[in-house]
Amino acid sequence: MSYAIDTNVLARGIGEAHPMHQTAAEAVESLITRGEAVRIFPQCLYEFWVIATRPREQNGMGMRPAEAEVHCAQFERIFSLRLDVPAIYAEWKALAARYE
């Protein structure tokens, strides 16, 4: 069976101070350990970027764009990225890096 990881799971999985961090991390680890196909979609990475780079005082994670980019690259290595239209994701990454 395959599972799609939601944006909230991505954010909670790296947000160690968040009360749901442990639950999110354990859920993902359990799926991977069982050999399940764990997938992410570009929409989740777009949403993660917004949450990650939003200031903390505005309910974000307060990351600089370069830090968010590192996390997105990690997600791409850990999970199978399913592209909807490949050109869209590539263009978004280029725009995000250019207009950080």
SEMARTI-963621 format. One record per residue: residue number from 0; residue in one letter; x, y, z of N, C-alpha, C in turn. Coordinates in steps of 0.1 Angstrom, whole numbers, plus 5000, padded with zeros to 4 digits. Layout:
BEGIN
+-----+------+------+------+------+------+------+------+------+------+------+
: pos : code :  npx :  npy :  npz : capx : capy : capz :  cpx :  cpy :  cpz :
+-----+------+------+------+------+------+------+------+------+------+------+
: NUM :    A :    X :    Y :    Z :    X :    Y :    Z :    X :    Y :    Z :
...
+-----+------+------+------+------+------+------+------+------+------+------+
***
This chain:
BEGIN
+-----+------+------+------+------+------+------+------+------+------+------+
: pos : code :  npx :  npy :  npz : capx : capy : capz :  cpx :  cpy :  cpz :
+-----+------+------+------+------+------+------+------+------+------+------+
:   0 :    M : 5008 : 4988 : 5000 : 5000 : 5000 : 5000 : 5009 : 5012 : 5000 :
:   1 :    S : 5004 : 5023 : 4994 : 5012 : 5036 : 4995 : 5005 : 5046 : 5003 :
:   2 :    Y : 5012 : 5055 : 5009 : 5007 : 5066 : 5017 : 5012 : 5079 : 5013 :
:   3 :    A : 5004 : 5089 : 5013 : 5008 : 5103 : 5010 : 5010 : 5110 : 5023 :
:   4 :    I : 5021 : 5117 : 5024 : 5024 : 5124 : 5036 : 5018 : 5138 : 5035 :
:   5 :    D : 5011 : 5143 : 5045 : 5005 : 5156 : 5045 : 5015 : 5166 : 5050 :
:   6 :    T : 5013 : 5179 : 5046 : 5021 : 5190 : 5049 : 5023 : 5191 : 5065 :
:   7 :    N : 5012 : 5189 : 5072 : 5014 : 5190 : 5087 : 5023 : 5179 : 5092 :
:   8 :    V : 5023 : 5168 : 5086 : 5032 : 5157 : 5091 : 5047 : 5161 : 5088 :
:   9 :    L : 5049 : 5167 : 5076 : 5063 : 5172 : 5073 : 5067 : 5183 : 5083 :
:  10 :    A : 5058 : 5192 : 5086 : 5062 : 5203 : 5095 : 5064 : 5198 : 5109 :
:  11 :    R : 5055 : 5190 : 5114 : 5056 : 5185 : 5128 : 5068 : 5176 : 5129 :
:  12 :    G : 5071 : 5169 : 5119 : 5082 : 5159 : 5119 : 5096 : 5166 : 5121 :
:  13 :    I : 5097 : 5178 : 5117 : 5110 : 5186 : 5119 : 5109 : 5196 : 5130 :
:  14 :    G : 5096 : 5199 : 5134 : 5094 : 5209 : 5145 : 5095 : 5203 : 5158 :
:  15 :    E : 5107 : 5201 : 5163 : 5109 : 5194 : 5176 : 5102 : 5200 : 5188 :
:  16 :    A : 5100 : 5213 : 5188 : 5093 : 5219 : 5199 : 5078 : 5217 : 5199 :
:  17 :    H : 5073 : 5213 : 5188 : 5058 : 5211 : 5186 : 5053 : 5199 : 5194 :
:  18 :    P : 5042 : 5200 : 5201 : 5037 : 5188 : 5209 : 5034 : 5176 : 5201 :
:  19 :    M : 5032 : 5177 : 5188 : 5029 : 5166 : 5179 : 5041 : 5160 : 5172 :
:  20 :    H : 5053 : 5166 : 5175 : 5065 : 5162 : 5168 : 5068 : 5147 : 5169 :
:  21 :    Q : 5068 : 5142 : 5181 : 5071 : 5127 : 5184 : 5061 : 5118 : 5176 :
:  22 :    T : 5048 : 5122 : 5177 : 5038 : 5114 : 5170 : 5040 : 5114 : 5155 :
:  23 :    A : 5043 : 5125 : 5149 : 5045 : 5126 : 5135 : 5057 : 5118 : 5131 :
:  24 :    A : 5068 : 5120 : 5138 : 5081 : 5113 : 5135 : 5079 : 5098 : 5136 :
:  25 :    E : 5072 : 5093 : 5147 : 5070 : 5079 : 5149 : 5061 : 5073 : 5138 :
:  26 :    A : 5051 : 5080 : 5134 : 5042 : 5075 : 5123 : 5050 : 5073 : 5110 :
:  27 :    V : 5058 : 5083 : 5106 : 5065 : 5082 : 5094 : 5076 : 5071 : 5095 :
:  28 :    E : 5082 : 5070 : 5106 : 5092 : 5059 : 5108 : 5086 : 5046 : 5108 :
:  29 :    S : 5074 : 5044 : 5113 : 5067 : 5032 : 5113 : 5064 : 5027 : 5099 :
:  30 :    L : 5059 : 5037 : 5091 : 5056 : 5033 : 5077 : 5068 : 5029 : 5069 :
:  31 :    I : 5079 : 5036 : 5071 : 5092 : 5033 : 5064 : 5097 : 5020 : 5069 :
:  32 :    T : 5097 : 5017 : 5082 : 5102 : 5005 : 5087 : 5094 : 4993 : 5082 :
:  33 :    R : 5081 : 4995 : 5080 : 5072 : 4984 : 5075 : 5074 : 4982 : 5060 :
:  34 :    G : 5082 : 4991 : 5053 : 5084 : 4990 : 5039 : 5073 : 4995 : 5030 :
:  35 :    E : 5065 : 5004 : 5036 : 5054 : 5010 : 5029 : 5059 : 5020 : 5019 :
:  36 :    A : 5052 : 5022 : 5008 : 5056 : 5033 : 4999 : 5051 : 5046 : 5004 :
:  37 :    V : 5060 : 5055 : 5008 : 5056 : 5068 : 5013 : 5059 : 5079 : 5003 :
:  38 :    R : 5048 : 5086 : 5000 : 5050 : 5096 : 4989 : 5046 : 5110 : 4994 :
:  39 :    I : 5052 : 5120 : 4987 : 5049 : 5134 : 4988 : 5045 : 5139 : 4975 :
:  40 :    F : 5038 : 5150 : 4975 : 5034 : 5157 : 4963 : 5038 : 5171 : 4963 :
:  41 :    P : 5041 : 5177 : 4952 : 5045 : 5191 : 4951 : 5037 : 5200 : 4960 :
:  42 :    Q : 5024 : 5199 : 4960 : 5015 : 5208 : 4968 : 5020 : 5208 : 4983 :
:  43 :    C : 5023 : 5196 : 4988 : 5028 : 5196 : 5002 : 5041 : 5203 : 5004 :
:  44 :    L : 5050 : 5203 : 4994 : 5062 : 5210 : 4995 : 5060 : 5225 : 4994 :
:  45 :    Y : 5051 : 5229 : 4985 : 5047 : 5243 : 4984 : 5042 : 5248 : 4998 :
:  46 :    E : 5033 : 5241 : 5003 : 5026 : 5244 : 5016 : 5037 : 5244 : 5027 :
:  47 :    F : 5046 : 5234 : 5027 : 5056 : 5234 : 5038 : 5065 : 5247 : 5037 :
:  48 :    W : 5068 : 5250 : 5025 : 5077 : 5262 : 5023 : 5070 : 5275 : 5029 :
:  49 :    V : 5057 : 5276 : 5027 : 5050 : 5288 : 5032 : 5050 : 5288 : 5047 :
:  50 :    I : 5048 : 5276 : 5053 : 5048 : 5275 : 5068 : 5062 : 5277 : 5073 :
:  51 :    A : 5072 : 5271 : 5067 : 5085 : 5271 : 5072 : 5091 : 5285 : 5071 :
:  52 :    T : 5088 : 5293 : 5061 : 5094 : 5306 : 5059 : 5086 : 5317 : 5065 :
:  53 :    R : 5074 : 5314 : 5070 : 5065 : 5325 : 5076 : 5071 : 5328 : 5090 :
:  54 :    P : 5071 : 5340 : 5094 : 5077 : 5344 : 5107 : 5069 : 5337 : 5119 :
:  55 :    R : 5077 : 5334 : 5129 : 5071 : 5327 : 5141 : 5059 : 5334 : 5147 :
:  56 :    E : 5060 : 5348 : 5147 : 5049 : 5356 : 5153 : 5037 : 5355 : 5144 :
:  57 :    Q : 5038 : 5350 : 5132 : 5026 : 5348 : 5123 : 5023 : 5333 : 5122 :
:  58 :    N : 5026 : 5325 : 5132 : 5023 : 5311 : 5132 : 5031 : 5303 : 5122 :
:  59 :    G : 5043 : 5307 : 5119 : 5052 : 5300 : 5110 : 5063 : 5294 : 5118 :
:  60 :    M : 5073 : 5289 : 5110 : 5085 : 5283 : 5117 : 5097 : 5292 : 5117 :
:  61 :    G : 5096 : 5304 : 5110 : 5107 : 5314 : 5110 : 5120 : 5310 : 5103 :
:  62 :    M : 5119 : 5301 : 5094 : 5131 : 5297 : 5087 : 5135 : 5306 : 5075 :
:  63 :    R : 5148 : 5307 : 5073 : 5152 : 5314 : 5061 : 5150 : 5305 : 5049 :
:  64 :    P : 5148 : 5310 : 5037 : 5145 : 5302 : 5025 : 5156 : 5291 : 5023 :
:  65 :    A : 5168 : 5294 : 5026 : 5179 : 5284 : 5024 : 5176 : 5272 : 5033 :
:  66 :    E : 5172 : 5274 : 5045 : 5169 : 5263 : 5054 : 5157 : 5255 : 5050 :
:  67 :    A : 5147 : 5262 : 5045 : 5135 : 5255 : 5040 : 5139 : 5246 : 5028 :
:  68 :    E : 5148 : 5252 : 5020 : 5152 : 5244 : 5008 : 5159 : 5231 : 5012 :
:  69 :    V : 5167 : 5232 : 5023 : 5174 : 5220 : 5028 : 5164 : 5210 : 5032 :
:  70 :    H : 5154 : 5214 : 5039 : 5144 : 5204 : 5044 : 5136 : 5198 : 5032 :
:  71 :    C : 5133 : 5206 : 5022 : 5126 : 5201 : 5011 : 5134 : 5191 : 5004 :
:  72 :    A : 5147 : 5193 : 5003 : 5156 : 5184 : 4996 : 5157 : 5171 : 5004 :
:  73 :    Q : 5156 : 5172 : 5018 : 5156 : 5160 : 5026 : 5143 : 5152 : 5024 :
:  74 :    F : 5132 : 5159 : 5023 : 5119 : 5152 : 5021 : 5120 : 5145 : 5007 :
:  75 :    E : 5126 : 5151 : 4997 : 5127 : 5145 : 4984 : 5136 : 5132 : 4985 :
:  76 :    R : 5146 : 5132 : 4993 : 5154 : 5120 : 4994 : 5147 : 5109 : 5002 :
:  77 :    I : 5139 : 5113 : 5012 : 5133 : 5103 : 5021 : 5121 : 5097 : 5015 :
:  78 :    F : 5112 : 5105 : 5008 : 5100 : 5101 : 5003 : 5100 : 5101 : 4988 :
:  79 :    S : 5091 : 5094 : 4982 : 5090 : 5093 : 4967 : 5082 : 5105 : 4963 :
:  80 :    L : 5088 : 5114 : 4955 : 5081 : 5126 : 4951 : 5073 : 5123 : 4938 :
:  81 :    R : 5060 : 5125 : 4939 : 5051 : 5123 : 4927 : 5048 : 5136 : 4921 :
:  82 :    L : 5053 : 5139 : 4909 : 5051 : 5151 : 4903 : 5038 : 5151 : 4895 :
:  83 :    D : 5031 : 5162 : 4896 : 5018 : 5163 : 4888 : 5022 : 5167 : 4874 :
:  84 :    V : 5028 : 5178 : 4872 : 5033 : 5183 : 4859 : 5047 : 5187 : 4862 :
:  85 :    P : 5057 : 5179 : 4858 : 5071 : 5181 : 4862 : 5076 : 5195 : 4860 :
:  86 :    A : 5072 : 5202 : 4850 : 5077 : 5216 : 4847 : 5072 : 5226 : 4858 :
:  87 :    I : 5061 : 5223 : 4864 : 5056 : 5232 : 4874 : 5065 : 5232 : 4887 :
:  88 :    Y : 5069 : 5220 : 4891 : 5077 : 5219 : 4903 : 5091 : 5225 : 4901 :
:  89 :    A : 5097 : 5223 : 4890 : 5110 : 5228 : 4886 : 5109 : 5243 : 4886 :
:  90 :    E : 5099 : 5249 : 4880 : 5098 : 5263 : 4879 : 5095 : 5270 : 4893 :
:  91 :    W : 5087 : 5263 : 4901 : 5085 : 5268 : 4915 : 5098 : 5269 : 4923 :
:  92 :    K : 5106 : 5258 : 4922 : 5118 : 5258 : 4929 : 5128 : 5269 : 4925 :
:  93 :    A : 5128 : 5271 : 4912 : 5136 : 5282 : 4907 : 5131 : 5296 : 4911 :
:  94 :    L : 5118 : 5298 : 4911 : 5113 : 5311 : 4916 : 5115 : 5313 : 4931 :
:  95 :    A : 5113 : 5302 : 4938 : 5115 : 5303 : 4953 : 5129 : 5307 : 4956 :
:  96 :    A : 5138 : 5301 : 4950 : 5153 : 5304 : 4952 : 5156 : 5318 : 4947 :
:  97 :    R : 5150 : 5322 : 4936 : 5154 : 5335 : 4931 : 5148 : 5347 : 4939 :
:  98 :    Y : 5136 : 5345 : 4944 : 5129 : 5356 : 4951 : 5128 : 5353 : 4966 :
:  99 :    E : 5138 : 5347 : 4972 : 5137 : 5344 : 4986 : 5136 : 5357 : 4994 :
+-----+------+------+------+------+------+------+------+------+------+------+
***
